[in-house]
Amino acid sequence: MSGYIKAKGKVHESGLNALLEQYKTDGALLFCVYTMKFCCTRYKPIEDITHALEVRLFDELGELKAVRANIGSEFVWRYINDDDVSKDCIYDEVQYLDAAKNDGAEYTAIGGGRYEMPEAGFERVVIRHYGEYDEDGIFSLKDFRIAKLLREGEKWDNGTK
């Protein structure tokens, strides 16, 4: 197991909410991709687990990610925590959200699609990449997670760059 992955396993959809409960923190956000939509909310138990394909429970220190390829199959999950991870193995990237406008917690993408966020005012997302150097000193990305949502004008400086 890589140094940044602290735990991993498989879970049936009936056990997914219990797994999320085990890893939730105060202020954790939940990003869910369903068969017909996606949303990002403050943590709450997932009501429509049957149609969930990817779930990410995250905060600035870590992320539980559970994914599956098909409805009805088990979720494969991993938990990342940044404790004891070398800053040389982390690369942060800030990306703008695809949002032409937002009305409260509902955002409208430039292409017209809609998605839910925890509240109004988010403008960017911090993606944390994890990687390693090979014997030639070449850095390869191995995994990534959502680290934080940023509001308009909010700066991100975690000292990893």
Backbone as a printed PyTorch tensor [residue, N CA C, xyz], in Angstrom:
tensor([[[  0.8530,  -1.1770,   0.0000],
         [  0.0000,   0.0000,   0.0000],
         [  0.8940,   1.2340,   0.0000]],

        [[  0.5600,   2.2190,  -0.8270],
         [  1.3360,   3.4530,  -0.8920],
         [  1.2710,   4.1850,   0.4390]],

        [[  2.2730,   5.0320,   0.7050],
         [  2.3470,   5.7390,   1.9710],
         [  1.1920,   6.6740,   2.2470]],

        [[  0.5790,   7.1930,   1.2240],
         [ -0.5420,   8.1180,   1.4240],
         [ -1.8670,   7.3910,   1.6060]],

        [[ -1.9820,   6.1420,   1.1700],
         [ -3.2070,   5.3630,   1.3630],
         [ -3.1220,   4.6850,   2.7210]],

        [[ -4.0300,   5.0570,   3.6070],
         [ -3.9900,   4.5530,   4.9800],
         [ -4.8610,   3.3140,   5.1700]],

        [[ -5.8660,   3.1250,   4.3140],
         [ -6.7410,   1.9530,   4.4040],
         [ -7.4190,   1.7560,   3.0610]],

        [[ -7.8260,   0.5060,   2.7760],
         [ -8.5390,   0.2230,   1.5310],
         [ -9.3410,  -1.0560,   1.7110]],

        [[-10.2870,  -1.2800,   0.7960],
         [-11.0950,  -2.4840,   0.8790],
         [-12.2400,  -2.4710,  -0.1130]],

        [[-13.1920,  -3.3550,   0.1210],
         [-14.4110,  -3.4340,  -0.6740],
         [-15.5940,  -3.3830,   0.2770]],

        [[-16.6950,  -2.8190,  -0.2040],
         [-17.8940,  -2.7290,   0.6210],
         [-19.1200,  -2.8450,  -0.2760]],

        [[-20.1120,  -3.5980,   0.1810],
         [-21.4020,  -3.6860,  -0.5060],
         [-22.1400,  -2.3690,  -0.2990]],

        [[-23.0270,  -2.0240,  -1.2040],
         [-23.7420,  -0.7490,  -1.0700],
         [-24.4890,  -0.6510,   0.2550]],

        [[-24.9230,  -1.7690,   0.8290],
         [-25.6330,  -1.7340,   2.1100],
         [-24.7280,  -1.2880,   3.2590]],

        [[-23.4150,  -1.3670,   3.0890],
         [-22.4850,  -0.9530,   4.1330],
         [-21.7900,   0.3670,   3.8640]],

        [[-22.1320,   1.0210,   2.7530],
         [-21.4360,   2.2530,   2.3770],
         [-21.6480,   3.3800,   3.3810]],

        [[-22.8750,   3.6100,   3.8180],
         [-23.1160,   4.6960,   4.7770],
         [-22.3830,   4.4580,   6.0920]],

        [[-22.2910,   3.2160,   6.5350],
         [-21.5440,   2.9110,   7.7630],
         [-20.0600,   3.2180,   7.5740]],

        [[-19.5180,   2.9150,   6.4040],
         [-18.1260,   3.2240,   6.1110],
         [-17.9000,   4.7310,   6.1100]],

        [[-18.7960,   5.4790,   5.4850],
         [-18.6800,   6.9470,   5.4660],
         [-18.7410,   7.5020,   6.8870]],

        [[-19.6240,   6.9650,   7.6790],
         [-19.7700,   7.4070,   9.0750],
         [-18.4630,   7.2030,   9.8410]],

        [[-17.7860,   6.1260,   9.5570],
         [-16.5210,   5.7990,  10.2270],
         [-15.4320,   6.8270,   9.9160]],

        [[-15.4410,   7.3930,   8.7110],
         [-14.3800,   8.3130,   8.2790],
         [-14.7900,   9.7800,   8.2630]],

        [[-16.0260,  10.1040,   8.6030],
         [-16.4520,  11.5050,   8.5430],
         [-15.7420,  12.3330,   9.6060]],

        [[-15.5790,  13.6060,   9.3070],
         [-14.9940,  14.5720,  10.2330],
         [-15.9170,  15.7800,  10.2930]],

        [[-15.7160,  16.6270,  11.2820],
         [-16.4810,  17.8760,  11.3340],
         [-16.1310,  18.7000,  10.0990]],

        [[-17.1170,  19.1570,   9.4030],
         [-16.9010,  19.9690,   8.2160],
         [-16.6420,  19.1860,   6.9410]],

        [[-16.7220,  17.8610,   7.0000],
         [-16.4780,  17.0490,   5.8020],
         [-17.5470,  17.3240,   4.7460]],

        [[-17.1110,  17.2770,   3.4840],
         [-18.0120,  17.4380,   2.3500],
         [-18.1270,  16.1130,   1.6190]],

        [[-19.2600,  15.9170,   0.9600],
         [-19.5520,  14.6720,   0.2640],
         [-19.8040,  14.9580,  -1.2080]],

        [[-18.9810,  14.3800,  -2.0810],
         [-19.1370,  14.5040,  -3.5330],
         [-19.6320,  13.1620,  -4.0450]],

        [[-20.7700,  13.1620,  -4.7540],
         [-21.3570,  11.9190,  -5.2590],
         [-21.6260,  12.0190,  -6.7550]],

        [[-21.2470,  10.9610,  -7.4620],
         [-21.5790,  10.8280,  -8.8760],
         [-22.5920,   9.7000,  -8.9760]],

        [[-23.7520,  10.0330,  -9.5070],
         [-24.8300,   9.0590,  -9.7050],
         [-24.9500,   8.7540, -11.2050]],

        [[-25.8120,   7.8450, -11.5410],
         [-25.9940,   7.5040, -12.9530],
         [-26.5300,   8.6800, -13.7550]],

        [[-27.2640,   9.5910, -13.1380],
         [-27.8930,  10.6860, -13.8870],
         [-27.5340,  12.0860, -13.3870]],

        [[-26.6990,  12.2060, -12.3520],
         [-26.3790,  13.5340, -11.8290],
         [-25.1380,  13.4310, -10.9450]],

        [[-24.6390,  14.5910, -10.5220],
         [-23.6260,  14.6300,  -9.4840],
         [-23.9210,  15.7990,  -8.5690]],

        [[-23.4120,  15.7320,  -7.3460],
         [-23.6370,  16.8040,  -6.3920],
         [-22.5290,  16.8090,  -5.3530]],

        [[-22.3880,  17.9300,  -4.6810],
         [-21.4400,  18.0820,  -3.5880],
         [-22.1910,  18.7720,  -2.4570]],

        [[-22.2440,  18.1340,  -1.2960],
         [-23.0110,  18.6480,  -0.1690],
         [-22.2070,  18.4990,   1.1210]],

        [[-22.6900,  19.0850,   2.1650],
         [-22.1310,  18.7880,   3.4850],
         [-22.4390,  17.3170,   3.7550]],

        [[-21.6360,  16.6840,   4.6170],
         [-21.8420,  15.2550,   4.8530],
         [-23.2520,  14.9810,   5.3810]],

        [[-23.8670,  13.9740,   4.8040],
         [-25.1330,  13.4070,   5.2780],
         [-25.1900,  12.0020,   4.6910]],

        [[-25.8940,  11.0830,   5.3410],
         [-26.0010,   9.7290,   4.7740],
         [-26.5890,   9.7830,   3.3550]],

        [[-26.0940,   8.9220,   2.4980],
         [-26.5570,   8.8820,   1.1080],
         [-27.9030,   8.1740,   1.0560]],

        [[-28.8770,   8.8320,   0.4460],
         [-30.2140,   8.2560,   0.3530],
         [-30.3520,   7.3480,  -0.8680]],

        [[-29.7540,   7.7120,  -1.9850],
         [-29.9030,   6.9460,  -3.2290],
         [-28.6250,   6.1620,  -3.5450]],

        [[-28.2510,   5.2680,  -2.6510],
         [-27.0280,   4.4800,  -2.8410],
         [-27.1340,   3.5920,  -4.0770]],

        [[-28.3310,   3.1400,  -4.3970],
         [-28.5230,   2.2440,  -5.5350],
         [-27.9610,   2.8180,  -6.8270]],

        [[-28.0780,   4.1380,  -7.0220],
         [-27.6300,   4.7720,  -8.2610],
         [-26.2710,   5.4610,  -8.1400]],

        [[-25.6060,   5.3350,  -7.0060],
         [-24.2970,   5.9520,  -6.8060],
         [-23.2160,   5.1150,  -7.4850]],

        [[-22.3040,   5.8030,  -8.1890],
         [-21.1690,   5.1360,  -8.8300],
         [-19.8370,   5.5420,  -8.1860]],

        [[-19.7470,   6.7790,  -7.7150],
         [-18.5340,   7.2700,  -7.0580],
         [-18.9230,   8.1730,  -5.9050]],

        [[-18.2480,   7.9910,  -4.7830],
         [-18.5020,   8.7890,  -3.5880],
         [-17.1560,   9.2340,  -3.0330]],

        [[-17.0560,  10.5240,  -2.6960],
         [-15.8410,  11.0640,  -2.0800],
         [-16.2430,  11.8670,  -0.8500]],

        [[-15.7680,  11.4520,   0.3020],
         [-15.9630,  12.1750,   1.5570],
         [-14.6200,  12.8240,   1.8690]],

        [[-14.5600,  14.1540,   1.8970],
         [-13.2590,  14.8100,   1.9790],
         [-13.2490,  16.0220,   2.8890]],

        [[-12.0530,  16.3380,   3.3520],
         [-11.7390,  17.5960,   4.0120],
         [-10.2950,  17.9280,   3.6440]],

        [[ -9.7150,  18.9470,   4.2660],
         [ -8.3630,  19.3540,   3.8830],
         [ -7.3030,  18.3030,   4.2230]],

        [[ -7.5830,  17.4030,   5.1440],
         [ -6.5820,  16.4260,   5.5810],
         [ -6.6730,  15.0700,   4.9060]],

        [[ -7.8240,  14.7320,   4.3340],
         [ -7.9390,  13.3980,   3.7600],
         [ -9.2130,  13.2010,   2.9550]],

        [[ -9.3220,  11.9870,   2.3880],
         [-10.4900,  11.6630,   1.5690],
         [-10.7360,  10.1600,   1.5790]],

        [[-11.9930,   9.7940,   1.7460],
         [-12.4430,   8.4320,   1.5080],
         [-13.0930,   8.4320,   0.1340]],

        [[-12.6000,   7.5930,  -0.7660],
         [-13.1620,   7.4750,  -2.1090],
         [-13.6540,   6.0470,  -2.2880]],

        [[-14.9000,   5.9100,  -2.7320],
         [-15.4830,   4.6000,  -3.0300],
         [-16.0540,   4.6560,  -4.4410]],

        [[-15.6800,   3.6960,  -5.2780],
         [-16.1410,   3.6700,  -6.6670],
         [-16.5680,   2.2580,  -7.0550]],

        [[-17.4330,   2.2170,  -8.0570],
         [-17.8060,   0.9340,  -8.6620],
         [-18.1150,   1.1780, -10.1270]],

        [[-17.9260,   0.1470, -10.9360],
         [-18.1230,   0.2790, -12.3790],
         [-19.5750,   0.0860, -12.7750]],

        [[-20.3250,  -0.7050, -12.0030],
         [-21.7000,  -1.0650, -12.3770],
         [-22.6360,  -0.9630, -11.1870]],

        [[-23.8780,  -0.6430, -11.4730],
         [-24.9110,  -0.6850, -10.4540],
         [-25.0090,  -2.1250,  -9.9440]],

        [[-25.0760,  -2.2900,  -8.6430],
         [-25.2160,  -3.6190,  -8.0520],
         [-23.9030,  -4.2700,  -7.6600]],

        [[-22.7820,  -3.7680,  -8.1900],
         [-21.4930,  -4.3590,  -7.8150],
         [-20.9810,  -3.7000,  -6.5270]],

        [[-19.9820,  -4.3170,  -5.9230],
         [-19.3890,  -3.7750,  -4.7070],
         [-18.5960,  -2.5050,  -5.0140]],

        [[-18.4850,  -1.6580,  -4.0070],
         [-17.6160,  -0.4880,  -4.0930],
         [-16.2100,  -0.8980,  -3.6750]],

        [[-15.2170,  -0.4120,  -4.4020],
         [-13.8220,  -0.5310,  -4.0000],
         [-13.4740,   0.8180,  -3.3930]],

        [[-12.8830,   0.8210,  -2.2070],
         [-12.6150,   2.0870,  -1.5410],
         [-11.1750,   2.1790,  -1.0650]],

        [[-10.7470,   3.4550,  -0.8870],
         [ -9.4560,   3.7410,  -0.2800],
         [ -9.5940,   5.0140,   0.5340]],

        [[ -8.7800,   5.0820,   1.6020],
         [ -8.7540,   6.2770,   2.4430],
         [ -7.3570,   6.8720,   2.3920]],

        [[ -7.2840,   8.1450,   2.0190],
         [ -6.0300,   8.8940,   1.9890],
         [ -6.0370,   9.8670,   3.1530]],

        [[ -4.8920,   9.9440,   3.8440],
         [ -4.7020,  10.9270,   4.8970],
         [ -3.3050,  11.4990,   4.7240]],

        [[ -3.1800,  12.8120,   4.8520],
         [ -1.9090,  13.4730,   4.5800],
         [ -0.9130,  13.4330,   5.7340]],

        [[ -1.2950,  12.8810,   6.8720],
         [ -0.3360,  12.7310,   7.9620],
         [  0.8360,  11.8900,   7.4840]],

        [[  2.0230,  12.3370,   7.7730],
         [  3.2590,  11.6040,   7.4610],
         [  3.5120,  11.4240,   5.9660]],

        [[  2.8880,  12.2300,   5.1060],
         [  3.1550,  12.1570,   3.6710],
         [  4.1670,  13.2380,   3.3270]],

        [[  5.2380,  12.8590,   2.6540],
         [  6.2660,  13.8110,   2.2570],
         [  5.6840,  14.8470,   1.3030]],

        [[  6.0050,  16.1060,   1.5410],
         [  5.5300,  17.1800,   0.6580],
         [  6.0700,  17.0130,  -0.7570]],

        [[  7.1800,  16.2750,  -0.9190],
         [  7.7360,  16.0070,  -2.2480],
         [  6.8310,  15.1020,  -3.0760]],

        [[  5.9050,  14.4100,  -2.4240],
         [  5.0140,  13.4700,  -3.1200],
         [  3.6460,  14.0730,  -3.4050]],

        [[  3.4800,  15.3640,  -3.0950],
         [  2.1780,  16.0260,  -3.2370],
         [  2.3040,  17.1930,  -4.2140]],

        [[  1.3180,  17.3180,  -5.0840],
         [  1.2330,  18.4500,  -6.0040],
         [ -0.2120,  18.9300,  -6.0030]],

        [[ -0.4400,  20.1950,  -5.6600],
         [ -1.7890,  20.7520,  -5.6310],
         [ -2.0590,  21.5630,  -6.8870]],

        [[ -3.2770,  21.4350,  -7.3690],
         [ -3.7300,  22.1460,  -8.5630],
         [ -5.0680,  22.8000,  -8.2320]],

        [[ -5.2310,  24.0560,  -8.5980],
         [ -6.4840,  24.7650,  -8.3700],
         [ -7.1980,  24.9010,  -9.7080]],

        [[ -8.4410,  24.4320,  -9.7590],
         [ -9.2270,  24.4820, -10.9950],
         [-10.5140,  25.2690, -10.7540]],

        [[-10.9470,  25.9820, -11.7750],
         [-12.2130,  26.7040, -11.6850],
         [-13.3700,  25.7370, -11.8690]],

        [[-14.4470,  25.9700, -11.1170],
         [-15.6700,  25.2010, -11.3130],
         [-16.3130,  25.6180, -12.6240]],

        [[-16.9740,  24.7040, -13.2740],
         [-17.7230,  25.0040, -14.4940],
         [-19.0670,  25.5820, -14.0590]],

        [[-19.0960,  26.9130, -13.9090],
         [-20.3140,  27.5540, -13.4220],
         [-20.5140,  28.8930, -14.1110]],

        [[-21.5930,  28.9910, -14.8700],
         [-21.9480,  30.2580, -15.4830],
         [-22.6040,  31.1630, -14.4380]],

        [[-23.3260,  30.5490, -13.5060],
         [-23.9700,  31.3000, -12.4220],
         [-24.3510,  30.3080, -11.3330]],

        [[-24.6370,  30.8640, -10.1580],
         [-25.1640,  29.9980,  -9.1070],
         [-26.3100,  30.7030,  -8.4090]],

        [[-27.3020,  29.9200,  -8.1090],
         [-28.4810,  30.3840,  -7.3920],
         [-28.5240,  29.6130,  -6.0800]],

        [[-27.9380,  30.1890,  -5.0370],
         [-27.8530,  29.4790,  -3.7800],
         [-26.9200,  28.2920,  -3.9440]],

        [[-27.3860,  27.1180,  -3.5390],
         [-26.5600,  25.9150,  -3.6000],
         [-26.6310,  25.2300,  -4.9570]],

        [[-27.5060,  25.6950,  -5.8510],
         [-27.6010,  25.0870,  -7.1820],
         [-26.8060,  25.9100,  -8.1870]],

        [[-25.8730,  25.2550,  -8.8480],
         [-25.0030,  25.8990,  -9.8300],
         [-25.4420,  25.4840, -11.2300]],

        [[-25.2850,  26.3860, -12.1830],
         [-25.5570,  26.0870, -13.5780],
         [-24.2460,  26.1350, -14.3430]],

        [[-23.9180,  25.0210, -14.9950],
         [-22.6760,  24.9390, -15.7670],
         [-22.8070,  25.7500, -17.0450]],

        [[-21.6810,  26.0770, -17.6420],
         [-21.6700,  26.8590, -18.8720],
         [-22.4890,  26.1770, -19.9580]],

        [[-22.4530,  24.8580, -20.0280],
         [-23.2220,  24.0990, -21.0130],
         [-24.6900,  23.9350, -20.6630]],

        [[-25.1160,  24.4350, -19.4990],
         [-26.5250,  24.3880, -19.1260],
         [-26.8860,  23.3450, -18.0840]],

        [[-25.9980,  22.4000, -17.8200],
         [-26.2760,  21.3940, -16.7910],
         [-26.3020,  22.0180, -15.4080]],

        [[-26.9470,  21.3460, -14.4930],
         [-27.0610,  21.8560, -13.1180],
         [-26.4360,  20.8600, -12.1500]],

        [[-25.8660,  21.4090, -11.0710],
         [-25.3290,  20.5690, -10.0170],
         [-25.4410,  21.2940,  -8.6850]],

        [[-25.3980,  20.5370,  -7.6130],
         [-25.5800,  21.0620,  -6.2660],
         [-24.2370,  21.1750,  -5.5590]],

        [[-24.0560,  22.2750,  -4.8330],
         [-22.8820,  22.4930,  -3.9990],
         [-23.3660,  22.7120,  -2.5660]],

        [[-22.4520,  22.6660,  -1.5870],
         [-22.8950,  22.8220,  -0.1950],
         [-23.5920,  24.1470,   0.0760]],

        [[-23.1690,  25.2070,  -0.6320],
         [-23.7770,  26.5280,  -0.4840],
         [-23.2760,  27.4080,  -1.6230]],

        [[-23.7790,  28.6200,  -1.7030],
         [-23.3690,  29.5420,  -2.7610],
         [-21.9670,  30.0750,  -2.4970]],

        [[-21.3200,  30.5750,  -3.5550],
         [-20.0770,  31.3010,  -3.4070],
         [-18.8070,  30.5400,  -3.7270]],

        [[-18.8850,  29.2610,  -4.0210],
         [-17.6680,  28.5240,  -4.3660],
         [-17.3010,  28.8010,  -5.8180]],

        [[-15.9940,  28.9980,  -6.0420],
         [-15.5220,  29.3700,  -7.3650],
         [-14.5060,  28.3710,  -7.9280]],

        [[-13.7140,  27.7780,  -7.0370],
         [-12.6370,  26.8880,  -7.4780],
         [-12.5600,  25.6570,  -6.5840]],

        [[-11.8590,  24.6430,  -7.0780],
         [-11.6510,  23.4100,  -6.3190],
         [-10.1580,  23.1080,  -6.3060]],

        [[ -9.6470,  22.6820,  -5.1460],
         [ -8.2470,  22.2890,  -5.0170],
         [ -8.1800,  20.7710,  -5.1840]],

        [[ -7.4150,  20.3360,  -6.1800],
         [ -7.1800,  18.9100,  -6.4210],
         [ -5.7660,  18.5990,  -5.9350]],

        [[ -5.6390,  17.6490,  -5.0320],
         [ -4.3240,  17.2270,  -4.5440],
         [ -3.9240,  15.9520,  -5.2610]],

        [[ -2.7750,  16.0010,  -5.9130],
         [ -2.2260,  14.8470,  -6.6310],
         [ -1.1450,  14.2050,  -5.7750]],

        [[ -1.0740,  12.8820,  -5.8270],
         [ -0.0490,  12.1160,  -5.1240],
         [  0.7850,  11.3850,  -6.1630]],

        [[  2.0840,  11.3680,  -5.9580],
         [  2.9430,  10.7080,  -6.9240],
         [  4.2070,  10.1930,  -6.2850]],

        [[  5.0630,   9.6940,  -7.1430],
         [  6.3550,   9.1920,  -6.6730],
         [  7.3820,   9.3730,  -7.7760]],

        [[  8.6220,   9.3820,  -7.3780],
         [  9.7330,   9.5300,  -8.3140],
         [ 10.2780,   8.1530,  -8.6720]],

        [[ 10.5950,   7.9590,  -9.9460],
         [ 11.2110,   6.6870, -10.3550],
         [ 12.7250,   6.7920, -10.2180]],

        [[ 13.4200,   5.7490, -10.6010],
         [ 14.8860,   5.7080, -10.4430],
         [ 15.6050,   6.7740, -11.2750]],

        [[ 14.9300,   7.3350, -12.2880],
         [ 15.5140,   8.3960, -13.1100],
         [ 15.1360,   9.7920, -12.6250]],

        [[ 14.3860,   9.8590, -11.5200],
         [ 13.9760,  11.1460, -10.9740],
         [ 12.7490,  11.7370, -11.6350]],

        [[ 12.0310,  10.9400, -12.4140],
         [ 10.8060,  11.4020, -13.0870],
         [  9.6250,  11.2070, -12.1390]],

        [[  8.8410,  12.2700, -11.9620],
         [  7.6840,  12.2350, -11.0700],
         [  6.4660,  11.7290, -11.8290]],

        [[  5.7870,  10.7300, -11.3070],
         [  4.5740,  10.1740, -11.9240],
         [  3.4010,  10.3110, -10.9570]],

        [[  2.2810,  10.8300, -11.4560],
         [  1.0820,  10.9320, -10.6360],
         [  0.4540,   9.5520, -10.4800]],

        [[  0.0270,   9.2270,  -9.2560],
         [ -0.5440,   7.9150,  -8.9640],
         [ -2.0010,   7.9880,  -8.5280]],

        [[ -2.3900,   9.0880,  -7.9020],
         [ -3.7460,   9.2110,  -7.3760],
         [ -4.0400,  10.6880,  -7.1670]],

        [[ -5.2820,  11.0240,  -6.9260],
         [ -5.6620,  12.4000,  -6.6350],
         [ -6.8820,  12.3990,  -5.7460]],

        [[ -7.1210,  13.5420,  -5.1280],
         [ -8.3160,  13.6980,  -4.2990],
         [ -8.7480,  15.1480,  -4.3010]],

        [[ -9.9720,  15.3830,  -3.8840],
         [-10.4570,  16.7420,  -3.6740],
         [ -9.9460,  17.1770,  -2.3000]],

        [[ -9.2910,  18.3230,  -2.2500],
         [ -8.7470,  18.8030,  -0.9790],
         [ -9.6070,  19.9080,  -0.3580]],

        [[-10.1630,  20.7890,  -1.1920],
         [-10.9160,  21.9170,  -0.6400],
         [-11.6820,  22.6210,  -1.7500]],

        [[-12.7920,  23.2340,  -1.3820],
         [-13.5160,  24.1510,  -2.2560],
         [-13.1480,  25.5620,  -1.8370]],

        [[-12.8520,  26.4050,  -2.8110],
         [-12.4460,  27.7790,  -2.5210],
         [-13.5320,  28.7650,  -2.9530]],

        [[-13.7290,  29.7720,  -2.1400],
         [-14.6750,  30.8370,  -2.4730],
         [-13.9780,  31.8850,  -3.3360]],

        [[-14.7590,  32.7560,  -3.9430],
         [-14.1970,  33.8240,  -4.7660],
         [-13.2040,  34.6360,  -3.9520]],

        [[-11.9920,  34.7870,  -4.4850],
         [-10.9610,  35.5720,  -3.8150],
         [-10.1740,  34.8240,  -2.7530]],

        [[-10.6130,  33.6430,  -2.3530],
         [ -9.8890,  32.8800,  -1.3300],
         [ -8.6000,  32.3170,  -1.9210]],

        [[ -7.5240,  32.4300,  -1.1750],
         [ -6.2100,  31.9680,  -1.6240],
         [ -5.9520,  30.5530,  -1.1020]],

        [[ -5.1150,  29.8250,  -1.8340],
         [ -4.7020,  28.4830,  -1.3950],
         [ -3.1900,  28.4510,  -1.3420]],

        [[ -2.6420,  28.2980,  -0.1610],
         [ -1.1950,  28.1880,  -0.0010],
         [ -0.9390,  27.1960,   1.1310]],

        [[ -0.7360,  25.9480,   0.7290],
         [ -0.5080,  24.9280,   1.7370],
         [  0.9610,  24.5790,   1.8840]],

        [[  1.8270,  25.2950,   1.1520],
         [  3.2580,  25.0870,   1.2830],
         [  3.8040,  23.8600,   0.5910]],

        [[  3.0250,  23.2240,  -0.3040],
         [  3.5330,  22.0170,  -0.9680],
         [  4.2720,  22.3330,  -2.2510]],

        [[  4.1060,  23.5220,  -2.8070],
         [  4.7720,  23.8500,  -4.0750],
         [  6.1060,  24.5120,  -3.8320]]])
